[in-house]
Amino acid sequence: MSVDSTVCQNVTDLFLTQAETKGEAPFLWAKHDGAWLPKSWAETRADVLDLAAGLRALGLATGDRVMVVSENRPEWAIADLAVMAAGGITVPAYTTNTPSDHLHILNNSGARFVVTSTRALTEKVMAAAWQADTPPTVIAITPPEVKQSSGGGLISWDDTLRLGRTAPPETQQPVTPARGDAACIIYTSGTGGAPRGVMLSHGALLSNAKGAMRLVDSITDGDDVFLSFLPLSHAYEHTAGLILPILIGAQIYYAESIEALVPNMAEARPTIMTAVPRFYEMMRVRILHNLRRQGALKRKMFEMTVALGTKRYHQGRLGPLESLADMVLERLVRSKVRDRFGGRLVAMVSGGAPLAFDVGVFFTALGVRILQGYGQTEAAPVICANHPRKIKIDTVGPALDGVEVRIAADGEILVRGENVMLGYWNDPASTAAVLRDGWLHTGDIGELDEDGYLKITDRKKDIIVNSGGDNVSPQRVEGFLTLAPEIAQAMAHGDRRPHLVALVVPDAEWAAGWARDNGKPAELTQLVADADFRHAMQQAVDRVNKGLSTIEKVRKVVVAAEGFTTDNGMLTPTMKIRRHIIRKTYGEQLEALYG
């Protein structure tokens, strides 16, 4: 049952209204000792109000910032809602952040409190907390065995809840911020430099969730289950994986890990999931890898299913005999694929980066509905999404209700609506650069088709302009390169150069097979120094080049043994490549390819 978010003035009001309606119905699920255990709406409500009162008893004042550093779990949602109920502003942070990342966010936001989860994570955060300009109080769900000082103090989660239960009655009353007040400060992932804090209002979160709700309402029956695995510290999962489920009264299961995601899907049987394109790419590779182990008949049936589904997508219909065959394959193949996703899935939403067209068509052909969308942290974050009844895989769909999109003279996508941020925290210059006359300047280039569906064509800041003055989208080239089975990751290079070159990271499984077949050492660091192996990688690139235009073709490559990861700083926590970091390491090698 959905709540009218236009009546609610803040996220706390939305949650408390929904919790009052849902009562003892299950809300948040987590796995403990091998079994899924629920926390009801009523139990969650009690914990939210107790934690909010505990925070205020510890000295939290209206407008104070509280950093939350935790993996996805019920306590993450409780902490987020409790901070808002106490009148504070949530500052989500990635668990993969280094102590220096945490220190930057602590000092930039001025957070007075930090909520942490595991012992190891708490210790990492405390290593930054004691160095902060104003050391925060750390509230640990699982406190360290040795209670080292953070400079601001350490208290357990349970003790904070108990403090809230015994607080004076006036402290236990939730604060009611205005719709335009800041609800959270979400830091960008830092693809081009230091992360900036995006201030999102309560109204931004509510309006964005309402726009998303109108999309899913047409395909759900009101008994919705979300499986949450993307980091809740990202605006995408925060809105689509927490605020939206609250709005529609859905249950949320928290996945154990990315490795356990497939069995978790079978257990939770979600109706809606949010994911990034990399997830779909990995699932496609896994499905095709498993297919190679099947008998000839099963492989033939699968290939026919994909072929007929692809034809139906492109042409809109099939002939009589093809339709009959497709009906049979629906039961024999597609139903089994859907079972792997839990069997109840009505939609998977893709966002965070462009979805490769071939990958989208592949899953559509198999009967898995993928709604590609587009957004930015600065827009709370969803701007556009494909409508479930009219999907155009090569677009990100029309603007959500309440969001305006227009294309500037230079092709930049501009956005206006309640969902747009209040600004960057303590950064008026950066705010003024992107918020002009009420319009958010996204930095992306795109075009609107006859149905108002948006197609992203480039990233304004990432566009490569070659020496001939031609514009090349590196993301498009990289997308094609990583579809090759030999290539796991890639970065195109060639600004102000006559042609493109690229850095490529071999797919580990493919590389191991090549080494075995060719009697070479399996260690990647040795393989990349082998001339035959580098030739094989270049052959893969040459094969990809056949599908690219002249200016997009990659002439030469540097083969890297080390992949792009969050640990080495080459990937953001949302799996986007940090080009400036990669260039620092490999720039000279890439430039050397030009001779």
C-alpha positions as CSV (number, residue, x, y, z in Angstrom):
1,M,0.0,0.0,0.0
2,S,1.5,3.3,-1.0
3,V,1.4,6.5,1.0
4,D,0.7,9.9,-0.7
5,S,4.2,11.5,-0.6
6,T,2.7,14.9,-1.6
7,V,1.0,15.0,1.8
8,C,4.1,14.0,3.8
9,Q,6.5,16.9,4.4
10,N,9.6,14.8,5.2
11,V,10.9,11.2,5.0
12,T,10.3,10.6,8.7
13,D,6.6,11.4,8.3
14,L,6.4,9.0,5.3
15,F,8.0,6.2,7.2
16,L,6.0,6.7,10.4
17,T,2.7,6.9,8.4
18,Q,3.5,3.7,6.6
19,A,4.7,1.9,9.7
20,E,1.5,2.8,11.5
21,T,-0.5,1.2,8.6
22,K,1.7,-1.9,8.2
23,G,2.1,-2.7,11.9
24,E,3.4,-6.2,12.5
25,A,3.9,-7.0,8.8
26,P,7.5,-8.0,7.9
27,F,9.6,-5.1,6.6
28,L,13.4,-5.6,6.8
29,W,15.0,-9.1,6.3
30,A,18.5,-10.2,7.0
31,K,20.2,-13.6,7.2
32,H,21.4,-14.9,10.6
33,D,23.0,-18.3,11.0
34,G,21.7,-19.4,7.7
35,A,18.1,-18.3,8.2
36,W,16.3,-15.2,7.0
37,L,14.8,-13.3,9.9
38,P,12.4,-10.4,9.5
39,K,12.0,-7.2,11.5
40,S,8.4,-5.9,11.3
41,W,7.4,-2.3,10.5
42,A,6.4,-1.8,14.2
43,E,9.8,-3.1,15.5
44,T,11.6,-0.9,13.0
45,R,9.5,2.1,14.0
46,A,10.4,1.5,17.7
47,D,14.1,1.2,16.9
48,V,14.1,4.4,14.8
49,L,12.4,6.4,17.5
50,D,14.7,5.0,20.2
51,L,17.9,5.7,18.2
52,A,16.7,9.2,17.3
53,A,16.0,9.9,21.0
54,G,19.4,8.4,21.9
55,L,21.2,10.6,19.4
56,R,19.5,13.7,20.8
57,A,20.4,12.6,24.3
58,L,24.0,12.4,23.2
59,G,23.8,16.0,22.0
60,L,22.7,15.9,18.4
61,A,21.2,19.2,17.4
62,T,19.0,20.0,14.4
63,G,21.0,20.2,11.3
64,D,24.0,18.2,12.7
65,R,25.5,15.7,10.3
66,V,25.8,11.9,11.0
67,M,28.0,9.7,8.9
68,V,26.8,6.2,8.3
69,V,29.4,3.6,7.3
70,S,27.9,0.1,7.1
71,E,27.2,-2.7,4.7
72,N,23.5,-3.0,3.6
73,R,21.6,-4.3,6.6
74,P,18.5,-3.4,8.6
75,E,20.5,-1.2,10.9
76,W,21.6,1.0,7.9
77,A,17.9,1.8,7.2
78,I,17.2,2.3,10.9
79,A,20.2,4.7,11.3
80,D,19.3,6.7,8.2
81,L,15.6,7.2,9.3
82,A,16.6,7.8,12.9
83,V,19.1,10.6,12.0
84,M,16.3,12.3,10.0
85,A,13.8,11.8,12.9
86,A,16.3,13.4,15.3
87,G,16.5,16.4,12.9
88,G,19.9,15.5,11.7
89,I,21.4,15.1,8.2
90,T,22.6,11.6,7.1
91,V,26.0,11.4,5.4
92,P,26.3,8.0,3.9
93,A,29.9,6.7,3.2
94,Y,31.1,3.7,1.3
95,T,32.5,0.7,3.3
96,T,35.3,0.5,0.7
97,N,36.6,4.0,1.5
98,T,40.1,4.3,2.8
99,P,40.8,6.1,6.1
100,S,41.9,9.1,4.1
101,D,38.5,9.1,2.2
102,H,36.7,8.9,5.6
103,L,38.8,11.8,6.9
104,H,38.0,13.9,3.9
105,I,34.2,13.4,4.4
106,L,34.4,13.9,8.2
107,N,36.2,17.2,7.8
108,N,34.2,18.4,4.8
109,S,30.8,17.5,6.4
110,G,31.7,18.3,9.9
111,A,29.9,15.2,11.1
112,R,29.5,15.0,14.9
113,F,28.6,11.3,14.9
114,V,29.4,8.2,12.9
115,V,27.4,5.0,12.9
116,T,29.5,1.9,12.0
117,S,28.8,-1.8,11.8
118,T,31.5,-4.5,12.0
119,R,34.5,-4.4,14.3
120,A,36.9,-4.2,11.4
121,L,35.0,-1.4,9.8
122,T,34.7,0.5,13.1
123,E,38.5,0.3,13.6
124,K,39.1,1.6,10.1
125,V,36.7,4.5,10.6
126,M,38.2,5.3,14.0
127,A,41.6,5.5,12.4
128,A,40.2,8.6,10.6
129,A,38.0,9.8,13.4
130,W,40.8,10.6,15.8
131,Q,42.5,12.7,13.2
132,A,39.4,14.7,12.3
133,D,39.3,18.5,13.0
134,T,36.3,17.8,15.3
135,P,36.5,14.2,16.4
136,P,33.1,12.6,16.2
137,T,31.4,10.2,18.6
138,V,31.3,6.7,17.1
139,I,28.2,4.5,17.5
140,A,29.3,1.0,16.8
141,I,26.8,-1.8,16.0
142,T,29.6,-4.2,16.9
143,P,32.2,-2.3,19.0
144,P,35.9,-3.2,18.8
145,E,37.2,-5.5,21.5
146,V,39.8,-2.9,22.5
147,K,37.8,0.3,22.9
148,Q,40.4,2.7,21.5
149,S,39.4,6.4,21.7
150,S,38.1,8.1,18.6
151,G,38.8,11.4,20.2
152,G,35.1,12.1,20.4
153,G,34.0,8.9,22.2
154,L,32.7,5.4,21.5
155,I,29.3,4.0,22.4
156,S,27.6,0.9,21.3
157,W,24.4,0.7,19.2
158,D,22.5,-1.1,21.9
159,D,23.6,1.4,24.6
160,T,22.4,4.3,22.3
161,L,19.0,2.6,21.9
162,R,18.7,2.1,25.7
163,L,19.6,5.7,26.2
164,G,16.8,6.7,23.9
165,R,14.3,4.6,25.7
166,T,15.0,6.3,29.0
167,A,15.2,9.8,27.5
168,P,12.8,12.5,28.6
169,P,9.4,12.5,26.8
170,E,10.2,15.7,24.9
171,T,13.4,14.1,23.5
172,Q,11.5,11.1,22.3
173,Q,9.3,13.1,20.0
174,P,10.5,13.0,16.3
175,V,11.5,16.3,14.7
176,T,9.5,17.5,11.7
177,P,11.8,19.2,9.2
178,A,10.3,21.1,6.3
179,R,10.1,19.5,2.9
180,G,12.8,21.8,1.6
181,D,15.3,21.1,4.4
182,A,18.3,18.9,3.8
183,A,17.8,15.2,4.5
184,C,21.2,13.8,3.5
185,I,24.5,14.8,2.0
186,I,25.7,12.1,-0.4
187,Y,29.2,12.4,-1.6
188,T,29.9,11.8,-5.3
189,S,32.2,8.9,-6.1
190,G,35.0,11.1,-7.2
191,T,35.6,10.1,-10.8
192,G,37.4,13.3,-11.5
193,G,38.8,14.4,-8.2
194,A,37.9,14.8,-4.5
195,P,34.3,13.7,-3.7
196,R,31.8,16.6,-3.3
197,G,28.8,16.5,-0.9
198,V,25.5,16.7,-2.7
199,M,22.7,18.1,-0.4
200,L,19.4,16.5,-1.1
201,S,16.2,17.8,0.5
202,H,13.4,15.7,1.9
203,G,11.2,16.8,-1.0
204,A,13.9,15.7,-3.5
205,L,13.8,12.1,-2.1
206,L,10.0,12.0,-1.8
207,S,9.3,13.4,-5.3
208,N,11.9,11.1,-6.9
209,A,10.5,8.0,-5.1
210,K,7.0,9.0,-6.2
211,G,8.1,9.3,-9.9
212,A,9.6,5.8,-9.6
213,M,6.5,4.5,-8.0
214,R,4.4,5.5,-11.0
215,L,6.6,3.4,-13.2
216,V,6.4,0.2,-11.1
217,D,2.7,0.6,-10.2
218,S,1.6,-0.6,-13.6
219,I,3.4,-4.0,-13.3
220,T,3.2,-4.9,-9.6
221,D,0.4,-6.4,-7.5
222,G,1.1,-4.5,-4.3
223,D,3.0,-7.4,-2.7
224,D,6.5,-6.2,-3.5
225,V,9.8,-7.6,-2.4
226,F,13.1,-5.8,-3.0
227,L,16.5,-7.4,-2.8
228,S,19.1,-4.8,-1.8
229,F,22.7,-5.3,-2.7
230,L,24.0,-2.1,-4.3
231,P,25.6,0.2,-1.6
232,L,23.0,2.2,0.3
233,S,25.6,4.9,0.4
234,H,24.9,5.5,-3.3
235,A,22.0,7.8,-4.1
236,Y,20.6,5.2,-6.6
237,E,20.1,2.5,-4.0
238,H,19.2,5.0,-1.2
239,T,16.2,6.3,-3.2
240,A,15.2,3.2,-5.3
241,G,16.2,0.6,-2.6
242,L,15.0,2.3,0.6
243,I,12.7,5.4,0.1
244,L,10.7,3.8,-2.8
245,P,10.0,0.5,-0.8
246,I,8.9,2.6,2.2
247,L,6.6,4.6,-0.1
248,I,4.9,1.5,-1.6
249,G,5.0,-0.6,1.6
250,A,7.4,-3.2,0.3
251,Q,9.6,-5.7,2.1
252,I,13.4,-5.4,1.7
253,Y,15.8,-8.3,1.8
254,Y,19.5,-7.5,2.3
255,A,21.8,-9.7,0.2
256,E,24.6,-11.4,2.1
257,S,27.2,-10.4,-0.5
258,I,27.7,-10.1,-4.2
259,E,29.0,-13.7,-4.2
260,A,25.8,-14.9,-2.6
261,L,23.5,-12.8,-4.8
262,V,22.2,-15.6,-7.0
263,P,21.2,-18.0,-4.2
264,N,19.8,-15.0,-2.3
265,M,17.6,-14.2,-5.3
266,A,16.2,-17.7,-5.3
267,E,15.5,-17.4,-1.5
268,A,14.1,-13.9,-1.4
269,R,12.2,-14.2,-4.7
270,P,12.2,-10.4,-5.3
271,T,9.8,-8.6,-7.6
272,I,12.0,-5.6,-8.2
273,M,15.8,-5.2,-8.2
274,T,18.1,-2.3,-8.9
275,A,21.5,-3.1,-10.4
276,V,24.3,-1.5,-12.4
277,P,25.2,-2.6,-16.0
278,R,28.3,-4.6,-14.7
279,F,25.9,-6.9,-12.9
280,Y,24.0,-7.8,-16.1
281,E,27.3,-8.2,-18.0
282,M,28.5,-10.7,-15.4
283,M,25.2,-12.5,-15.4
284,R,25.3,-12.8,-19.2
285,V,28.8,-14.2,-19.0
286,R,27.8,-16.7,-16.3
287,I,24.7,-17.9,-18.3
288,L,26.7,-18.3,-21.5
289,H,29.5,-20.1,-19.6
290,N,27.0,-22.5,-18.0
291,L,25.5,-23.1,-21.4
292,R,28.8,-24.4,-22.8
293,R,28.5,-27.3,-20.3
294,Q,25.0,-28.3,-21.6
295,G,24.2,-30.8,-24.3
296,A,23.8,-29.9,-27.9
297,L,19.9,-29.9,-27.7
298,K,19.8,-27.5,-24.8
299,R,22.3,-25.2,-26.4
300,K,20.2,-25.2,-29.6
301,M,17.0,-24.4,-27.7
302,F,18.7,-21.6,-25.9
303,E,20.1,-20.1,-29.0
304,M,16.7,-20.3,-30.7
305,T,15.1,-18.6,-27.7
306,V,17.5,-15.7,-27.9
307,A,17.2,-15.4,-31.7
308,L,13.4,-15.4,-31.6
309,G,13.3,-13.0,-28.7
310,T,15.7,-10.6,-30.4
311,K,13.7,-10.7,-33.6
312,R,10.5,-9.9,-31.7
313,Y,12.1,-7.0,-30.0
314,H,13.4,-5.5,-33.3
315,Q,10.3,-6.3,-35.4
316,G,7.6,-6.2,-32.9
317,R,6.1,-9.5,-33.9
318,L,6.8,-13.1,-35.1
319,G,5.3,-15.2,-37.8
320,P,2.8,-17.9,-37.0
321,L,5.3,-20.8,-36.9
322,E,7.8,-18.7,-35.1
323,S,5.2,-17.7,-32.5
324,L,4.3,-21.3,-31.9
325,A,8.0,-22.2,-31.4
326,D,8.4,-19.2,-29.1
327,M,5.5,-20.3,-26.9
328,V,7.1,-23.7,-26.4
329,L,10.5,-22.1,-25.6
330,E,8.8,-19.7,-23.2
331,R,8.0,-22.7,-21.0
332,L,11.2,-24.8,-21.7
333,V,13.8,-22.0,-21.5
334,R,12.6,-18.6,-20.4
335,S,10.7,-19.8,-17.3
336,K,13.9,-21.6,-16.2
337,V,15.9,-18.4,-16.7
338,R,13.4,-16.4,-14.6
339,D,13.6,-19.1,-11.9
340,R,17.3,-18.3,-11.5
341,F,16.2,-14.7,-10.6
342,G,13.6,-16.0,-8.1
343,G,10.6,-16.5,-10.3
344,R,8.6,-13.4,-9.3
345,L,10.7,-10.7,-10.9
346,V,8.6,-8.1,-12.8
347,A,11.5,-5.7,-13.5
348,M,15.2,-5.1,-13.0
349,V,16.2,-1.5,-13.1
350,S,19.6,-0.7,-14.6
351,G,21.4,2.6,-13.8
352,G,24.6,4.2,-12.8
353,A,26.3,3.7,-16.2
354,P,25.3,3.0,-19.8
355,L,23.9,-0.5,-20.4
356,A,25.3,-2.1,-23.5
357,F,22.6,-2.5,-26.1
358,D,23.5,-6.2,-26.8
359,V,23.3,-7.0,-23.2
360,G,19.9,-5.4,-22.8
361,V,18.5,-7.2,-25.9
362,F,20.0,-10.5,-24.6
363,F,18.0,-10.4,-21.4
364,T,14.9,-9.0,-23.1
365,A,15.0,-12.0,-25.5
366,L,15.1,-14.3,-22.4
367,G,12.0,-12.7,-20.9
368,V,13.8,-10.7,-18.2
369,R,12.4,-7.1,-18.2
370,I,15.2,-4.5,-17.8
371,L,14.3,-0.9,-17.4
372,Q,17.3,1.2,-18.2
373,G,17.3,4.6,-16.5
374,Y,19.5,7.6,-16.1
375,G,20.3,9.8,-13.2
376,Q,22.9,11.7,-11.1
377,T,23.4,12.1,-7.4
378,E,22.6,15.8,-7.9
379,A,19.1,14.7,-9.1
380,A,18.2,12.5,-6.1
381,P,19.1,10.6,-8.4
382,V,16.6,9.3,-11.1
383,I,16.0,11.6,-14.1
384,C,14.6,9.2,-16.7
385,A,13.6,5.6,-16.9
386,N,12.1,3.3,-19.5
387,H,8.4,2.6,-19.1
388,P,7.7,-1.1,-18.5
389,R,5.0,-1.0,-21.2
390,K,7.2,0.6,-23.8
391,I,10.9,-0.2,-23.5
392,K,13.5,1.2,-25.9
393,I,16.8,-0.4,-24.9
394,D,19.0,2.1,-26.7
395,T,17.5,4.9,-24.6
396,V,17.1,5.7,-20.9
397,G,13.4,6.4,-21.3
398,P,11.4,9.6,-20.7
399,A,11.7,11.9,-17.7
400,L,10.0,10.8,-14.5
401,D,6.8,12.6,-13.5
402,G,7.8,15.9,-11.9
403,V,11.1,16.1,-13.8
404,E,11.8,18.4,-16.7
405,V,14.5,17.6,-19.3
406,R,15.7,19.8,-22.1
407,I,18.7,19.8,-24.4
408,A,20.9,22.9,-24.5
409,A,22.3,24.3,-27.7
410,D,25.6,22.4,-27.3
411,G,23.7,19.1,-26.6
412,E,24.1,19.1,-22.8
413,I,21.2,17.6,-20.9
414,L,19.6,20.1,-18.5
415,V,17.3,19.0,-15.6
416,R,14.8,20.9,-13.5
417,G,12.4,19.7,-10.7
418,E,12.0,19.2,-6.9
419,N,14.4,16.3,-7.2
420,V,17.4,18.6,-8.0
421,M,19.9,19.1,-5.2
422,L,20.1,22.1,-2.9
423,G,23.7,22.5,-3.8
424,Y,27.1,21.1,-2.9
425,W,27.9,21.3,0.8
426,N,30.2,24.2,1.6
427,D,31.0,24.7,-2.1
428,P,29.1,27.7,-3.6
429,A,31.5,28.0,-6.6
430,S,30.9,24.4,-7.7
431,T,27.2,24.8,-7.1
432,A,27.0,27.9,-9.2
433,A,28.8,26.1,-12.0
434,V,26.1,23.4,-12.4
435,L,23.0,25.1,-11.1
436,R,22.1,28.0,-13.3
437,D,18.6,29.6,-13.6
438,G,17.1,26.7,-11.8
439,W,18.5,24.1,-14.3
440,L,21.0,21.4,-13.3
441,H,23.7,21.1,-16.0
442,T,24.4,17.4,-16.0
443,G,27.6,17.4,-18.1
444,D,26.1,14.7,-20.2
445,I,25.3,15.0,-23.9
446,G,22.1,13.6,-25.3
447,E,19.0,13.9,-27.5
448,L,15.3,13.3,-27.2
449,D,13.4,11.2,-29.7
450,E,9.9,11.6,-31.0
451,D,8.5,9.9,-27.9
452,G,10.4,12.1,-25.5
453,Y,12.8,9.2,-24.7
454,L,16.3,10.4,-23.9
455,K,19.4,8.9,-25.5
456,I,22.7,9.6,-23.9
457,T,25.4,10.0,-26.5
458,D,28.4,11.3,-24.6
459,R,29.9,12.5,-21.3
460,K,30.8,16.1,-21.9
461,K,33.9,16.0,-19.7
462,D,35.0,12.6,-21.0
463,I,34.7,13.2,-24.7
464,I,37.9,12.5,-26.6
465,V,38.6,15.1,-29.3
466,N,41.2,13.7,-31.7
467,S,43.7,15.8,-33.6
468,G,41.3,15.9,-36.6
469,G,38.7,17.6,-34.4
470,D,36.4,14.5,-34.3
471,N,34.5,13.8,-31.1
472,V,34.7,10.2,-29.8
473,S,32.8,8.7,-26.8
474,P,35.3,6.6,-24.8
475,Q,32.5,4.9,-22.9
476,R,31.0,3.6,-26.2
477,V,34.4,2.2,-27.3
478,E,35.1,0.7,-23.9
479,G,31.7,-0.9,-23.9
480,F,32.4,-2.8,-27.1
481,L,35.9,-3.8,-26.0
482,T,34.6,-5.4,-22.7
483,L,32.0,-7.4,-24.6
484,A,34.9,-9.4,-26.0
485,P,35.4,-12.5,-23.9
486,E,39.2,-11.8,-23.8
487,I,38.8,-8.4,-22.2
488,A,37.5,-7.7,-18.6
489,Q,38.2,-3.9,-18.4
490,A,39.3,-1.2,-20.8
491,M,40.1,2.5,-21.0
492,A,40.3,4.3,-24.3
493,H,42.9,7.1,-24.8
494,G,43.6,9.6,-27.5
495,D,42.7,13.2,-26.8
496,R,44.3,15.5,-29.4
497,R,45.9,12.4,-31.0
498,P,45.4,11.1,-34.5
499,H,43.8,7.8,-33.4
500,L,42.7,5.9,-30.3
501,V,44.8,3.5,-28.2
502,A,43.6,1.7,-25.1
503,L,44.6,0.0,-21.9
504,V,43.0,-3.4,-21.6
505,V,42.9,-5.9,-18.7
506,P,42.6,-9.5,-19.7
507,D,39.7,-11.6,-18.5
508,A,41.3,-13.9,-15.9
509,E,39.3,-17.0,-16.8
510,W,40.0,-16.6,-20.5
511,A,43.7,-15.9,-19.9
512,A,44.1,-19.0,-17.8
513,G,42.6,-21.1,-20.6
514,W,44.9,-19.5,-23.2
515,A,47.9,-20.1,-21.0
516,R,46.9,-23.8,-20.5
517,D,46.3,-24.3,-24.3
518,N,49.6,-22.6,-25.3
519,G,51.9,-24.1,-22.6
520,K,52.5,-20.7,-21.0
521,P,52.7,-19.7,-17.3
522,A,49.3,-18.9,-15.8
523,E,50.5,-15.9,-13.8
524,L,49.1,-12.8,-15.4
525,T,52.1,-10.7,-14.7
526,Q,54.2,-13.1,-16.7
527,L,51.5,-13.5,-19.4
528,V,51.3,-9.8,-20.2
529,A,55.1,-9.8,-20.9
530,D,54.6,-12.6,-23.5
531,A,54.6,-11.4,-27.1
532,D,52.2,-14.2,-28.2
533,F,49.7,-13.3,-25.4
534,R,49.8,-9.6,-26.3
535,H,49.2,-10.6,-29.9
536,A,46.2,-12.6,-28.9
537,M,44.8,-9.6,-27.1
538,Q,45.4,-7.3,-30.0
539,Q,43.6,-9.8,-32.2
540,A,40.6,-9.5,-29.9
541,V,40.7,-5.7,-30.3
542,D,41.0,-6.0,-34.1
543,R,37.9,-8.1,-34.1
544,V,36.0,-5.5,-32.1
545,N,37.3,-2.8,-34.4
546,K,35.3,-4.3,-37.3
547,G,32.1,-3.1,-35.6
548,L,33.4,0.4,-34.9
549,S,33.6,3.5,-37.1
550,T,37.0,4.7,-38.4
551,I,37.5,7.3,-35.7
552,E,36.5,4.8,-33.0
553,K,38.9,2.0,-34.0
554,V,41.7,1.2,-31.4
555,R,45.0,0.9,-33.2
556,K,47.2,-0.4,-30.3
557,V,46.8,-1.5,-26.7
558,V,48.7,-1.7,-23.5
559,V,47.9,-5.0,-21.7
560,A,47.8,-4.6,-17.9
561,A,48.0,-7.4,-15.4
562,E,46.4,-5.5,-12.6
563,G,42.7,-4.7,-12.9
564,F,40.9,-1.6,-12.0
565,T,39.7,-1.9,-8.4
566,T,38.5,0.3,-5.6
567,D,41.6,-0.8,-3.6
568,N,44.0,0.7,-6.1
569,G,41.8,3.7,-6.6
570,M,41.2,3.1,-10.3
571,L,37.5,2.3,-9.7
572,T,35.0,4.4,-7.8
573,P,32.8,2.5,-5.3
574,T,30.1,2.4,-8.0
575,M,32.4,0.7,-10.4
576,K,33.1,3.6,-12.7
577,I,36.7,4.0,-13.9
578,R,38.8,6.9,-12.5
579,R,40.5,8.1,-15.7
580,H,42.8,10.6,-14.1
581,I,44.1,7.9,-11.7
582,I,44.6,5.3,-14.4
583,R,46.4,7.9,-16.6
584,K,48.8,8.6,-13.7
585,T,49.9,5.0,-13.7
586,Y,49.7,4.1,-17.4
587,G,49.8,7.4,-19.2
588,E,53.4,7.1,-20.3
589,Q,52.9,3.6,-21.7
590,L,49.8,4.8,-23.6
591,E,51.6,7.8,-25.0
592,A,54.5,5.6,-26.1
593,L,52.1,3.7,-28.4
594,Y,52.1,6.7,-30.7
595,G,55.8,6.2,-31.3
